[in-house]
Structures are given as C-alpha cells and as structure tokens.
C-alpha cells in the first residue's frame, strides 16, 4: 500500500505537467485501476483528489491550480 500511495501522490504533485496522463495510464495499468474513457473526467477526478488529499507535499499553490482547473472546466469542487 505504501508504494501505491507514494506513486499516487507523485502524480498529484505533477498534475500540471503536460505529460501527466502518460504517468496516470501507467499507474492505472500497474494497479489495475479502470480509467474513465474521457481524459477530462479523469483529470477532474485527479484535481479533486489533489484538492482534498492530506499530504504536506501538496502545496497551497497546487491546490489553487486544481481549484481553478475545476472551475474553468465547469466542475464543482465537491466530492460526490
């Protein structure tokens, strides 16, 4: 479980990278996680995760970037 969380958090830290979906797809394949067929929906889930994850390495700036991404793409900030 430790590597799972470590690798997840690395993805969340690098969520603003243009190549992040390559890492996401690799992570999901490694841990047999089914991805949504729509990349934007996957990114919305990741931005919500980064917004709410408890990890001191996720900075306030990263959280603000995720909040703005969600709002700019017409997603709410709640976890439903």
HTML snippet that shows the backbone in 3Dmol.js (N, CA, C, O; Angstrom):
<script src="https://3Dmol.org/build/3Dmol-min.js"></script>
<div id="view" style="width:600px;height:400px;position:relative"></div>
<script>
const pdb = `
ATOM      1  N   UNK A   1       0.821  -1.198   0.000  1.00  0.00           N
ATOM      2  CA  UNK A   1       0.000   0.000   0.000  1.00  0.00           C
ATOM      3  C   UNK A   1       0.861   1.255   0.000  1.00  0.00           C
ATOM      4  O   UNK A   1       0.465   2.278  -0.559  1.00  0.00           O
ATOM      5  N   UNK A   2       2.015   1.187   0.612  1.00  0.00           N
ATOM      6  CA  UNK A   2       2.895   2.342   0.699  1.00  0.00           C
ATOM      7  C   UNK A   2       3.307   2.865  -0.682  1.00  0.00           C
ATOM      8  O   UNK A   2       3.249   4.069  -0.928  1.00  0.00           O
ATOM      9  N   UNK A   3       3.722   1.965  -1.585  1.00  0.00           N
ATOM     10  CA  UNK A   3       4.112   2.390  -2.937  1.00  0.00           C
ATOM     11  C   UNK A   3       2.923   2.940  -3.701  1.00  0.00           C
ATOM     12  O   UNK A   3       3.063   3.895  -4.464  1.00  0.00           O
ATOM     13  N   UNK A   4       1.764   2.351  -3.507  1.00  0.00           N
ATOM     14  CA  UNK A   4       0.549   2.812  -4.164  1.00  0.00           C
ATOM     15  C   UNK A   4       0.299   4.285  -3.842  1.00  0.00           C
ATOM     16  O   UNK A   4       0.049   5.091  -4.739  1.00  0.00           O
ATOM     17  N   UNK A   5       0.367   4.622  -2.578  1.00  0.00           N
ATOM     18  CA  UNK A   5       0.121   5.989  -2.127  1.00  0.00           C
ATOM     19  C   UNK A   5       1.241   6.921  -2.564  1.00  0.00           C
ATOM     20  O   UNK A   5       0.989   8.045  -2.999  1.00  0.00           O
ATOM     21  N   UNK A   6       2.480   6.451  -2.446  1.00  0.00           N
ATOM     22  CA  UNK A   6       3.628   7.258  -2.864  1.00  0.00           C
ATOM     23  C   UNK A   6       3.537   7.626  -4.347  1.00  0.00           C
ATOM     24  O   UNK A   6       3.738   8.778  -4.729  1.00  0.00           O
ATOM     25  N   UNK A   7       3.233   6.632  -5.163  1.00  0.00           N
ATOM     26  CA  UNK A   7       3.134   6.862  -6.602  1.00  0.00           C
ATOM     27  C   UNK A   7       1.930   7.743  -6.937  1.00  0.00           C
ATOM     28  O   UNK A   7       2.011   8.595  -7.821  1.00  0.00           O
ATOM     29  N   UNK A   8       0.827   7.541  -6.240  1.00  0.00           N
ATOM     30  CA  UNK A   8      -0.353   8.397  -6.434  1.00  0.00           C
ATOM     31  C   UNK A   8      -0.019   9.843  -6.124  1.00  0.00           C
ATOM     32  O   UNK A   8      -0.369  10.746  -6.884  1.00  0.00           O
ATOM     33  N   UNK A   9       0.655  10.062  -5.008  1.00  0.00           N
ATOM     34  CA  UNK A   9       0.986  11.420  -4.597  1.00  0.00           C
ATOM     35  C   UNK A   9       1.972  12.085  -5.560  1.00  0.00           C
ATOM     36  O   UNK A   9       1.911  13.298  -5.759  1.00  0.00           O
ATOM     37  N   UNK A  10       2.869  11.315  -6.155  1.00  0.00           N
ATOM     38  CA  UNK A  10       3.775  11.868  -7.173  1.00  0.00           C
ATOM     39  C   UNK A  10       2.986  12.367  -8.375  1.00  0.00           C
ATOM     40  O   UNK A  10       3.282  13.425  -8.931  1.00  0.00           O
ATOM     41  N   UNK A  11       1.986  11.598  -8.765  1.00  0.00           N
ATOM     42  CA  UNK A  11       1.131  12.033  -9.871  1.00  0.00           C
ATOM     43  C   UNK A  11       0.393  13.313  -9.489  1.00  0.00           C
ATOM     44  O   UNK A  11       0.315  14.243 -10.292  1.00  0.00           O
ATOM     45  N   UNK A  12      -0.138  13.370  -8.293  1.00  0.00           N
ATOM     46  CA  UNK A  12      -0.856  14.563  -7.858  1.00  0.00           C
ATOM     47  C   UNK A  12       0.059  15.779  -7.796  1.00  0.00           C
ATOM     48  O   UNK A  12      -0.366  16.890  -8.114  1.00  0.00           O
ATOM     49  N   UNK A  13       1.302  15.580  -7.393  1.00  0.00           N
ATOM     50  CA  UNK A  13       2.252  16.702  -7.356  1.00  0.00           C
ATOM     51  C   UNK A  13       2.581  17.200  -8.755  1.00  0.00           C
ATOM     52  O   UNK A  13       2.840  18.389  -8.945  1.00  0.00           O
ATOM     53  N   UNK A  14       2.572  16.310  -9.728  1.00  0.00           N
ATOM     54  CA  UNK A  14       2.955  16.657 -11.097  1.00  0.00           C
ATOM     55  C   UNK A  14       1.756  16.815 -12.023  1.00  0.00           C
ATOM     56  O   UNK A  14       1.888  16.706 -13.242  1.00  0.00           O
ATOM     57  N   UNK A  15       0.616  17.065 -11.458  1.00  0.00           N
ATOM     58  CA  UNK A  15      -0.628  17.118 -12.217  1.00  0.00           C
ATOM     59  C   UNK A  15      -0.644  18.233 -13.265  1.00  0.00           C
ATOM     60  O   UNK A  15      -1.377  18.141 -14.250  1.00  0.00           O
ATOM     61  N   UNK A  16       0.140  19.263 -13.067  1.00  0.00           N
ATOM     62  CA  UNK A  16       0.172  20.370 -14.023  1.00  0.00           C
ATOM     63  C   UNK A  16       1.104  20.114 -15.201  1.00  0.00           C
ATOM     64  O   UNK A  16       1.184  20.932 -16.117  1.00  0.00           O
ATOM     65  N   UNK A  17       1.801  18.997 -15.183  1.00  0.00           N
ATOM     66  CA  UNK A  17       2.696  18.633 -16.278  1.00  0.00           C
ATOM     67  C   UNK A  17       1.878  18.243 -17.505  1.00  0.00           C
ATOM     68  O   UNK A  17       0.864  17.557 -17.375  1.00  0.00           O
ATOM     69  N   UNK A  18       2.299  18.666 -18.688  1.00  0.00           N
ATOM     70  CA  UNK A  18       1.540  18.310 -19.900  1.00  0.00           C
ATOM     71  C   UNK A  18       1.538  16.806 -20.192  1.00  0.00           C
ATOM     72  O   UNK A  18       0.657  16.320 -20.901  1.00  0.00           O
ATOM     73  N   UNK A  19       2.496  16.077 -19.664  1.00  0.00           N
ATOM     74  CA  UNK A  19       2.599  14.634 -19.920  1.00  0.00           C
ATOM     75  C   UNK A  19       2.051  13.781 -18.784  1.00  0.00           C
ATOM     76  O   UNK A  19       2.315  12.580 -18.737  1.00  0.00           O
ATOM     77  N   UNK A  20       1.303  14.372 -17.880  1.00  0.00           N
ATOM     78  CA  UNK A  20       0.858  13.646 -16.694  1.00  0.00           C
ATOM     79  C   UNK A  20       0.003  12.424 -17.040  1.00  0.00           C
ATOM     80  O   UNK A  20       0.037  11.434 -16.310  1.00  0.00           O
ATOM     81  N   UNK A  21      -0.754  12.471 -18.123  1.00  0.00           N
ATOM     82  CA  UNK A  21      -1.633  11.347 -18.453  1.00  0.00           C
ATOM     83  C   UNK A  21      -0.843  10.083 -18.790  1.00  0.00           C
ATOM     84  O   UNK A  21      -1.351   8.976 -18.615  1.00  0.00           O
ATOM     85  N   UNK A  22       0.380  10.233 -19.267  1.00  0.00           N
ATOM     86  CA  UNK A  22       1.233   9.060 -19.514  1.00  0.00           C
ATOM     87  C   UNK A  22       1.501   8.355 -18.187  1.00  0.00           C
ATOM     88  O   UNK A  22       1.406   7.132 -18.091  1.00  0.00           O
ATOM     89  N   UNK A  23       1.837   9.142 -17.168  1.00  0.00           N
ATOM     90  CA  UNK A  23       2.086   8.578 -15.836  1.00  0.00           C
ATOM     91  C   UNK A  23       0.806   7.999 -15.233  1.00  0.00           C
ATOM     92  O   UNK A  23       0.839   6.953 -14.584  1.00  0.00           O
ATOM     93  N   UNK A  24      -0.304   8.671 -15.446  1.00  0.00           N
ATOM     94  CA  UNK A  24      -1.587   8.204 -14.921  1.00  0.00           C
ATOM     95  C   UNK A  24      -1.947   6.850 -15.539  1.00  0.00           C
ATOM     96  O   UNK A  24      -2.352   5.926 -14.834  1.00  0.00           O
ATOM     97  N   UNK A  25      -1.798   6.746 -16.843  1.00  0.00           N
ATOM     98  CA  UNK A  25      -2.136   5.488 -17.523  1.00  0.00           C
ATOM     99  C   UNK A  25      -1.235   4.348 -17.046  1.00  0.00           C
ATOM    100  O   UNK A  25      -1.700   3.225 -16.854  1.00  0.00           O
ATOM    101  N   UNK A  26       0.034   4.634 -16.860  1.00  0.00           N
ATOM    102  CA  UNK A  26       0.975   3.622 -16.373  1.00  0.00           C
ATOM    103  C   UNK A  26       0.605   3.181 -14.953  1.00  0.00           C
ATOM    104  O   UNK A  26       0.607   1.989 -14.645  1.00  0.00           O
ATOM    105  N   UNK A  27       0.292   4.144 -14.103  1.00  0.00           N
ATOM    106  CA  UNK A  27      -0.110   3.871 -12.724  1.00  0.00           C
ATOM    107  C   UNK A  27      -1.374   3.006 -12.695  1.00  0.00           C
ATOM    108  O   UNK A  27      -1.449   2.020 -11.962  1.00  0.00           O
ATOM    109  N   UNK A  28      -2.349   3.387 -13.496  1.00  0.00           N
ATOM    110  CA  UNK A  28      -3.612   2.644 -13.523  1.00  0.00           C
ATOM    111  C   UNK A  28      -3.414   1.222 -14.035  1.00  0.00           C
ATOM    112  O   UNK A  28      -4.031   0.281 -13.536  1.00  0.00           O
ATOM    113  N   UNK A  29      -2.565   1.078 -15.014  1.00  0.00           N
ATOM    114  CA  UNK A  29      -2.288  -0.258 -15.533  1.00  0.00           C
ATOM    115  C   UNK A  29      -1.593  -1.106 -14.472  1.00  0.00           C
ATOM    116  O   UNK A  29      -1.937  -2.271 -14.272  1.00  0.00           O
ATOM    117  N   UNK A  30      -0.616  -0.511 -13.795  1.00  0.00           N
ATOM    118  CA  UNK A  30       0.139  -1.225 -12.768  1.00  0.00           C
ATOM    119  C   UNK A  30      -0.767  -1.725 -11.640  1.00  0.00           C
ATOM    120  O   UNK A  30      -0.598  -2.842 -11.149  1.00  0.00           O
ATOM    121  N   UNK A  31      -1.730  -0.889 -11.232  1.00  0.00           N
ATOM    122  CA  UNK A  31      -2.586  -1.226 -10.097  1.00  0.00           C
ATOM    123  C   UNK A  31      -3.989  -1.681 -10.521  1.00  0.00           C
ATOM    124  O   UNK A  31      -4.898  -1.768  -9.696  1.00  0.00           O
ATOM    125  N   UNK A  32      -4.149  -1.966 -11.808  1.00  0.00           N
ATOM    126  CA  UNK A  32      -5.410  -2.478 -12.346  1.00  0.00           C
ATOM    127  C   UNK A  32      -6.593  -1.575 -11.980  1.00  0.00           C
ATOM    128  O   UNK A  32      -7.624  -2.041 -11.496  1.00  0.00           O
ATOM    129  N   UNK A  33      -6.417  -0.274 -12.224  1.00  0.00           N
ATOM    130  CA  UNK A  33      -7.459   0.714 -11.962  1.00  0.00           C
ATOM    131  C   UNK A  33      -8.112   1.076 -13.291  1.00  0.00           C
ATOM    132  O   UNK A  33      -7.430   1.453 -14.245  1.00  0.00           O
ATOM    133  N   UNK A  34      -9.409   0.962 -13.345  1.00  0.00           N
ATOM    134  CA  UNK A  34     -10.128   1.308 -14.569  1.00  0.00           C
ATOM    135  C   UNK A  34     -10.220   2.821 -14.694  1.00  0.00           C
ATOM    136  O   UNK A  34     -10.610   3.514 -13.755  1.00  0.00           O
ATOM    137  N   UNK A  35      -9.856   3.320 -15.861  1.00  0.00           N
ATOM    138  CA  UNK A  35      -9.884   4.760 -16.140  1.00  0.00           C
ATOM    139  C   UNK A  35     -11.166   5.121 -16.876  1.00  0.00           C
ATOM    140  O   UNK A  35     -11.683   4.319 -17.653  1.00  0.00           O
ATOM    141  N   UNK A  36     -11.685   6.331 -16.635  1.00  0.00           N
ATOM    142  CA  UNK A  36     -12.803   6.805 -17.450  1.00  0.00           C
ATOM    143  C   UNK A  36     -12.357   6.931 -18.904  1.00  0.00           C
ATOM    144  O   UNK A  36     -11.182   7.177 -19.174  1.00  0.00           O
ATOM    145  N   UNK A  37     -13.268   6.767 -19.816  1.00  0.00           N
ATOM    146  CA  UNK A  37     -12.899   6.871 -21.235  1.00  0.00           C
ATOM    147  C   UNK A  37     -12.606   8.314 -21.630  1.00  0.00           C
ATOM    148  O   UNK A  37     -11.920   8.554 -22.623  1.00  0.00           O
ATOM    149  N   UNK A  38     -13.109   9.259 -20.881  1.00  0.00           N
ATOM    150  CA  UNK A  38     -12.896  10.678 -21.158  1.00  0.00           C
ATOM    151  C   UNK A  38     -11.737  11.198 -20.301  1.00  0.00           C
ATOM    152  O   UNK A  38     -11.806  11.183 -19.072  1.00  0.00           O
ATOM    153  N   UNK A  39     -10.686  11.653 -20.958  1.00  0.00           N
ATOM    154  CA  UNK A  39      -9.498  12.153 -20.246  1.00  0.00           C
ATOM    155  C   UNK A  39      -9.837  13.318 -19.332  1.00  0.00           C
ATOM    156  O   UNK A  39      -9.292  13.420 -18.234  1.00  0.00           O
ATOM    157  N   UNK A  40     -10.731  14.200 -19.770  1.00  0.00           N
ATOM    158  CA  UNK A  40     -11.088  15.351 -18.940  1.00  0.00           C
ATOM    159  C   UNK A  40     -11.744  14.920 -17.634  1.00  0.00           C
ATOM    160  O   UNK A  40     -11.510  15.528 -16.589  1.00  0.00           O
ATOM    161  N   UNK A  41     -12.556  13.883 -17.690  1.00  0.00           N
ATOM    162  CA  UNK A  41     -13.194  13.364 -16.474  1.00  0.00           C
ATOM    163  C   UNK A  41     -12.130  12.799 -15.535  1.00  0.00           C
ATOM    164  O   UNK A  41     -12.197  12.999 -14.322  1.00  0.00           O
ATOM    165  N   UNK A  42     -11.157  12.099 -16.094  1.00  0.00           N
ATOM    166  CA  UNK A  42     -10.056  11.564 -15.279  1.00  0.00           C
ATOM    167  C   UNK A  42      -9.287  12.705 -14.621  1.00  0.00           C
ATOM    168  O   UNK A  42      -8.966  12.644 -13.434  1.00  0.00           O
ATOM    169  N   UNK A  43      -8.996  13.742 -15.396  1.00  0.00           N
ATOM    170  CA  UNK A  43      -8.274  14.889 -14.840  1.00  0.00           C
ATOM    171  C   UNK A  43      -9.089  15.590 -13.756  1.00  0.00           C
ATOM    172  O   UNK A  43      -8.531  16.052 -12.760  1.00  0.00           O
ATOM    173  N   UNK A  44     -10.393  15.672 -13.941  1.00  0.00           N
ATOM    174  CA  UNK A  44     -11.243  16.287 -12.920  1.00  0.00           C
ATOM    175  C   UNK A  44     -11.141  15.508 -11.609  1.00  0.00           C
ATOM    176  O   UNK A  44     -11.030  16.099 -10.535  1.00  0.00           O
ATOM    177  N   UNK A  45     -11.179  14.183 -11.705  1.00  0.00           N
ATOM    178  CA  UNK A  45     -11.032  13.356 -10.504  1.00  0.00           C
ATOM    179  C   UNK A  45      -9.689  13.546  -9.833  1.00  0.00           C
ATOM    180  O   UNK A  45      -9.595  13.595  -8.606  1.00  0.00           O
ATOM    181  N   UNK A  46      -8.648  13.652 -10.647  1.00  0.00           N
ATOM    182  CA  UNK A  46      -7.304  13.856 -10.090  1.00  0.00           C
ATOM    183  C   UNK A  46      -7.175  15.237  -9.436  1.00  0.00           C
ATOM    184  O   UNK A  46      -6.562  15.371  -8.377  1.00  0.00           O
ATOM    185  N   UNK A  47      -7.748  16.249 -10.067  1.00  0.00           N
ATOM    186  CA  UNK A  47      -7.701  17.592  -9.469  1.00  0.00           C
ATOM    187  C   UNK A  47      -8.492  17.635  -8.165  1.00  0.00           C
ATOM    188  O   UNK A  47      -8.079  18.294  -7.211  1.00  0.00           O
ATOM    189  N   UNK A  48      -9.624  16.938  -8.118  1.00  0.00           N
ATOM    190  CA  UNK A  48     -10.368  16.879  -6.856  1.00  0.00           C
ATOM    191  C   UNK A  48      -9.568  16.135  -5.794  1.00  0.00           C
ATOM    192  O   UNK A  48      -9.567  16.523  -4.625  1.00  0.00           O
ATOM    193  N   UNK A  49      -8.891  15.073  -6.199  1.00  0.00           N
ATOM    194  CA  UNK A  49      -8.049  14.336  -5.252  1.00  0.00           C
ATOM    195  C   UNK A  49      -6.953  15.235  -4.703  1.00  0.00           C
ATOM    196  O   UNK A  49      -6.693  15.243  -3.500  1.00  0.00           O
ATOM    197  N   UNK A  50      -6.307  15.997  -5.589  1.00  0.00           N
ATOM    198  CA  UNK A  50      -5.229  16.885  -5.133  1.00  0.00           C
ATOM    199  C   UNK A  50      -5.769  17.985  -4.228  1.00  0.00           C
ATOM    200  O   UNK A  50      -5.083  18.423  -3.303  1.00  0.00           O
ATOM    201  N   UNK A  51      -6.972  18.425  -4.485  1.00  0.00           N
ATOM    202  CA  UNK A  51      -7.581  19.472  -3.672  1.00  0.00           C
ATOM    203  C   UNK A  51      -7.819  19.007  -2.235  1.00  0.00           C
ATOM    204  O   UNK A  51      -7.713  19.797  -1.296  1.00  0.00           O
ATOM    205  N   UNK A  52      -8.144  17.715  -2.067  1.00  0.00           N
ATOM    206  CA  UNK A  52      -8.561  17.219  -0.750  1.00  0.00           C
ATOM    207  C   UNK A  52      -7.586  16.248  -0.076  1.00  0.00           C
ATOM    208  O   UNK A  52      -7.786  15.890   1.084  1.00  0.00           O
ATOM    209  N   UNK A  53      -6.548  15.821  -0.776  1.00  0.00           N
ATOM    210  CA  UNK A  53      -5.631  14.862  -0.187  1.00  0.00           C
ATOM    211  C   UNK A  53      -4.904  15.493   1.013  1.00  0.00           C
ATOM    212  O   UNK A  53      -4.606  16.688   1.017  1.00  0.00           O
ATOM    213  N   UNK A  54      -4.634  14.683   2.002  1.00  0.00           N
ATOM    214  CA  UNK A  54      -3.875  15.154   3.164  1.00  0.00           C
ATOM    215  C   UNK A  54      -2.430  14.738   2.952  1.00  0.00           C
ATOM    216  O   UNK A  54      -2.047  13.595   3.202  1.00  0.00           O
ATOM    217  N   UNK A  55      -1.644  15.685   2.489  1.00  0.00           N
ATOM    218  CA  UNK A  55      -0.230  15.443   2.214  1.00  0.00           C
ATOM    219  C   UNK A  55       0.484  16.786   2.253  1.00  0.00           C
ATOM    220  O   UNK A  55       0.153  17.678   1.472  1.00  0.00           O
ATOM    221  N   UNK A  56       1.452  16.948   3.141  1.00  0.00           N
ATOM    222  CA  UNK A  56       2.138  18.240   3.256  1.00  0.00           C
ATOM    223  C   UNK A  56       2.938  18.624   2.009  1.00  0.00           C
ATOM    224  O   UNK A  56       3.316  19.786   1.855  1.00  0.00           O
ATOM    225  N   UNK A  57       3.202  17.660   1.115  1.00  0.00           N
ATOM    226  CA  UNK A  57       3.936  17.982  -0.108  1.00  0.00           C
ATOM    227  C   UNK A  57       3.042  18.623  -1.171  1.00  0.00           C
ATOM    228  O   UNK A  57       3.544  19.176  -2.149  1.00  0.00           O
ATOM    229  N   UNK A  58       1.729  18.553  -0.986  1.00  0.00           N
ATOM    230  CA  UNK A  58       0.806  19.233  -1.891  1.00  0.00           C
ATOM    231  C   UNK A  58       0.674  20.666  -1.383  1.00  0.00           C
ATOM    232  O   UNK A  58       0.093  20.916  -0.326  1.00  0.00           O
ATOM    233  N   UNK A  59       1.217  21.588  -2.146  1.00  0.00           N
ATOM    234  CA  UNK A  59       1.282  22.983  -1.707  1.00  0.00           C
ATOM    235  C   UNK A  59      -0.048  23.700  -1.912  1.00  0.00           C
ATOM    236  O   UNK A  59      -0.925  23.231  -2.637  1.00  0.00           O
ATOM    237  N   UNK A  60      -0.171  24.843  -1.256  1.00  0.00           N
ATOM    238  CA  UNK A  60      -1.360  25.676  -1.450  1.00  0.00           C
ATOM    239  C   UNK A  60      -1.476  26.093  -2.916  1.00  0.00           C
ATOM    240  O   UNK A  60      -2.580  26.152  -3.458  1.00  0.00           O
ATOM    241  N   UNK A  61      -0.348  26.380  -3.553  1.00  0.00           N
ATOM    242  CA  UNK A  61      -0.358  26.762  -4.965  1.00  0.00           C
ATOM    243  C   UNK A  61      -0.917  25.626  -5.837  1.00  0.00           C
ATOM    244  O   UNK A  61      -1.689  25.874  -6.764  1.00  0.00           O
ATOM    245  N   UNK A  62      -0.527  24.390  -5.538  1.00  0.00           N
ATOM    246  CA  UNK A  62      -1.056  23.245  -6.284  1.00  0.00           C
ATOM    247  C   UNK A  62      -2.565  23.132  -6.090  1.00  0.00           C
ATOM    248  O   UNK A  62      -3.302  22.865  -7.040  1.00  0.00           O
ATOM    249  N   UNK A  63      -3.016  23.336  -4.864  1.00  0.00           N
ATOM    250  CA  UNK A  63      -4.447  23.264  -4.580  1.00  0.00           C
ATOM    251  C   UNK A  63      -5.210  24.367  -5.318  1.00  0.00           C
ATOM    252  O   UNK A  63      -6.287  24.131  -5.866  1.00  0.00           O
ATOM    253  N   UNK A  64      -4.646  25.558  -5.323  1.00  0.00           N
ATOM    254  CA  UNK A  64      -5.282  26.668  -6.053  1.00  0.00           C
ATOM    255  C   UNK A  64      -5.347  26.347  -7.545  1.00  0.00           C
ATOM    256  O   UNK A  64      -6.365  26.599  -8.190  1.00  0.00           O
ATOM    257  N   UNK A  65      -4.263  25.792  -8.096  1.00  0.00           N
ATOM    258  CA  UNK A  65      -4.260  25.421  -9.512  1.00  0.00           C
ATOM    259  C   UNK A  65      -5.346  24.392  -9.808  1.00  0.00           C
ATOM    260  O   UNK A  65      -6.019  24.473 -10.835  1.00  0.00           O
ATOM    261  N   UNK A  66      -5.513  23.435  -8.915  1.00  0.00           N
ATOM    262  CA  UNK A  66      -6.555  22.428  -9.113  1.00  0.00           C
ATOM    263  C   UNK A  66      -7.944  23.045  -9.003  1.00  0.00           C
ATOM    264  O   UNK A  66      -8.835  22.729  -9.792  1.00  0.00           O
ATOM    265  N   UNK A  67      -8.122  23.913  -8.036  1.00  0.00           N
ATOM    266  CA  UNK A  67      -9.416  24.588  -7.880  1.00  0.00           C
ATOM    267  C   UNK A  67      -9.751  25.382  -9.146  1.00  0.00           C
ATOM    268  O   UNK A  67     -10.874  25.316  -9.646  1.00  0.00           O
ATOM    269  N   UNK A  68      -8.783  26.123  -9.655  1.00  0.00           N
ATOM    270  CA  UNK A  68      -9.005  26.909 -10.873  1.00  0.00           C
ATOM    271  C   UNK A  68      -9.273  26.016 -12.076  1.00  0.00           C
ATOM    272  O   UNK A  68     -10.131  26.327 -12.902  1.00  0.00           O
ATOM    273  N   UNK A  69      -8.544  24.907 -12.181  1.00  0.00           N
ATOM    274  CA  UNK A  69      -8.762  23.981 -13.300  1.00  0.00           C
ATOM    275  C   UNK A  69     -10.196  23.479 -13.270  1.00  0.00           C
ATOM    276  O   UNK A  69     -10.883  23.476 -14.291  1.00  0.00           O
ATOM    277  N   UNK A  70     -10.641  23.058 -12.102  1.00  0.00           N
ATOM    278  CA  UNK A  70     -12.002  22.539 -11.971  1.00  0.00           C
ATOM    279  C   UNK A  70     -13.050  23.596 -12.326  1.00  0.00           C
ATOM    280  O   UNK A  70     -13.992  23.316 -13.068  1.00  0.00           O
ATOM    281  N   UNK A  71     -12.887  24.785 -11.805  1.00  0.00           N
ATOM    282  CA  UNK A  71     -13.851  25.848 -12.081  1.00  0.00           C
ATOM    283  C   UNK A  71     -13.825  26.250 -13.561  1.00  0.00           C
ATOM    284  O   UNK A  71     -14.878  26.488 -14.154  1.00  0.00           O
ATOM    285  N   UNK A  72     -12.644  26.327 -14.154  1.00  0.00           N
ATOM    286  CA  UNK A  72     -12.513  26.697 -15.566  1.00  0.00           C
ATOM    287  C   UNK A  72     -13.095  25.651 -16.506  1.00  0.00           C
ATOM    288  O   UNK A  72     -13.427  25.953 -17.652  1.00  0.00           O
ATOM    289  N   UNK A  73     -13.218  24.412 -16.015  1.00  0.00           N
ATOM    290  CA  UNK A  73     -13.786  23.333 -16.821  1.00  0.00           C
ATOM    291  C   UNK A  73     -15.215  22.980 -16.371  1.00  0.00           C
ATOM    292  O   UNK A  73     -15.748  21.923 -16.706  1.00  0.00           O
ATOM    293  N   UNK A  74     -15.810  23.897 -15.607  1.00  0.00           N
ATOM    294  CA  UNK A  74     -17.211  23.778 -15.172  1.00  0.00           C
ATOM    295  C   UNK A  74     -17.500  22.566 -14.290  1.00  0.00           C
ATOM    296  O   UNK A  74     -18.571  21.966 -14.379  1.00  0.00           O
ATOM    297  N   UNK A  75     -16.543  22.212 -13.445  1.00  0.00           N
ATOM    298  CA  UNK A  75     -16.763  21.169 -12.449  1.00  0.00           C
ATOM    299  C   UNK A  75     -16.964  21.836 -11.098  1.00  0.00           C
ATOM    300  O   UNK A  75     -16.392  22.894 -10.837  1.00  0.00           O
ATOM    301  N   UNK A  76     -17.770  21.227 -10.241  1.00  0.00           N
ATOM    302  CA  UNK A  76     -17.892  21.769  -8.891  1.00  0.00           C
ATOM    303  C   UNK A  76     -16.713  21.256  -8.058  1.00  0.00           C
ATOM    304  O   UNK A  76     -15.985  20.357  -8.477  1.00  0.00           O
ATOM    305  N   UNK A  77     -16.546  21.829  -6.906  1.00  0.00           N
ATOM    306  CA  UNK A  77     -15.393  21.486  -6.074  1.00  0.00           C
ATOM    307  C   UNK A  77     -15.698  20.390  -5.053  1.00  0.00           C
ATOM    308  O   UNK A  77     -14.814  19.961  -4.311  1.00  0.00           O
ATOM    309  N   UNK A  78     -16.940  19.945  -5.021  1.00  0.00           N
ATOM    310  CA  UNK A  78     -17.347  18.911  -4.064  1.00  0.00           C
ATOM    311  C   UNK A  78     -16.927  17.537  -4.552  1.00  0.00           C
ATOM    312  O   UNK A  78     -16.749  17.312  -5.749  1.00  0.00           O
ATOM    313  N   UNK A  79     -16.773  16.634  -3.618  1.00  0.00           N
ATOM    314  CA  UNK A  79     -16.562  15.232  -3.942  1.00  0.00           C
ATOM    315  C   UNK A  79     -17.913  14.556  -3.804  1.00  0.00           C
ATOM    316  O   UNK A  79     -18.516  14.549  -2.731  1.00  0.00           O
ATOM    317  N   UNK A  80     -18.371  13.998  -4.888  1.00  0.00           N
ATOM    318  CA  UNK A  80     -19.712  13.397  -4.896  1.00  0.00           C
ATOM    319  C   UNK A  80     -19.628  11.911  -5.074  1.00  0.00           C
ATOM    320  O   UNK A  80     -20.655  11.234  -5.106  1.00  0.00           O
TER     321      UNK A  80
END
`;
const viewer = $3Dmol.createViewer("view");
viewer.addModel(pdb, "pdb");
viewer.setStyle({}, {cartoon: {color: "spectrum"}});
viewer.zoomTo();
viewer.render();
</script>
